[in-house]
Amino acid sequence: MAAIETRIAGIGNYANWTVGITQDPTRRKDEHSNDGKVVACWTCWEADSLSDAQDLENYFHAKGMKGGGGGNMAPGKTTYIYIF
């Protein structure tokens, strides 16, 4: 949470950012880029667990960040939270 707060500090408000979770950050970044989104500020972190990633995603959505709820994720697989 602190790393995300630090990353967006001074760059814009929450509504200017998108947050999401994935188990394949390279693929997900490419998908966003292919959808015409600017991913120049893309940053991702490995989450401690799927549950932690989902909690963080929900927390930042409540603060006004864009993004949908996490997709079909496998609980035992490494999960990442990303912003751009």
Protein Blocks (a to p, Z undefined) as FASTA:
>chain_A
ZZmmmmmgopacfklpccdddfblklmmmmmmmnopafklgccdddfbfklmmmmmmmmm
mnopacdddddddfkbccddddZZ
